[in-house]
Structure formats: structure tokens, C-alpha cells
Amino acid sequence: MPRRADDRARFIVGQDCRGCWVVRDHLEHVGGIFISRSAAYQFALHQAADDQAQVRLAENDEVIELW
């Protein structure tokens, strides 16, 4: 998935094509599938050292695949 030109976030949180919550790291170092949006967001925020600017929630119609 290409990054948007205005997207400075390293991590994106969203749902895959099956509806699972996913965290994708644009550097492809970490990532995962989660039971809830909250769990996925907390994981991404932890990986970003609590820097909220590094975590973005996907748009409603945006499908996120882990890799």
C-alpha cells in the first residue's frame, strides 16, 4: 500500500478485507492482527513511543493488509 503524500505516520491502524484489525508499519519492522481497534491502536502507539503523530487510523473505506 503506497503512503499518501501528506502521511507522516509510520503506523496505520485499520481493518483488512476480512474485518480483522491490523497494524501496519511502513518500515515493515513490526505489525500484527488484533481483536479490537483499541488493542491495535495501543500496540501502534506503544511501538511509536507514545508519539501520536506516528499513528494514523485508516479511512472508513480504506482496507489495510498486513504485508
C-alpha positions in Angstrom: 0.0 0.0 0.0 1.6 3.3 -1.0 1.8 6.1 1.5 -0.2 9.2 1.0 2.0 12.2 0.2 0.7 14.0 3.3 1.0 11.0 5.6 3.9 11.3 8.0 2.7 8.5 10.3 4.8 5.4 10.5 2.0 3.1 11.7 -1.5 2.7 10.2 -4.4 1.1 12.1 -7.3 -0.3 10.1 -9.2 -3.4 9.0 -8.2 -5.9 6.4 -10.5 -7.5 3.9 -11.8 -10.0 6.5 -12.6 -7.3 9.0 -9.7 -8.1 11.3 -7.9 -5.1 13.0 -4.4 -4.7 11.6 -1.4 -2.5 12.4 1.0 -2.0 9.5 4.4 -0.4 9.9 5.6 1.4 6.8 9.1 0.3 7.7 7.9 -3.3 7.9 9.7 -3.9 11.2 6.6 -4.8 13.2 2.9 -5.3 12.8 0.0 -7.6 13.7 -3.6 -8.6 13.7 -5.7 -7.7 16.7 -9.1 -8.5 18.3 -10.1 -4.8 18.5 -9.4 -1.4 17.2 -8.4 -0.3 20.7 -5.8 -3.1 21.1 -4.4 -2.4 17.6 -4.1 1.4 18.4 -2.5 0.8 21.8 0.1 -1.6 20.2 0.9 1.0 17.5 1.1 3.8 20.0 3.5 1.7 22.2 5.7 0.9 19.2 5.7 4.7 18.3 7.0 5.5 21.9 3.6 7.3 22.5 4.1 9.7 19.6 0.6 10.1 18.3 1.8 11.8 15.2 3.3 8.4 14.2 0.0 6.6 14.3 -2.9 7.0 11.8 -6.3 5.5 11.7 -7.4 4.3 8.3 -10.2 6.0 6.5 -13.6 4.2 6.7 -13.3 2.7 3.2 -9.5 2.1 3.3 -8.6 -1.6 3.5 -5.2 -2.4 5.3 -3.3 -5.5 4.6 -0.5 -6.6 7.0 2.1 -7.0 4.3 
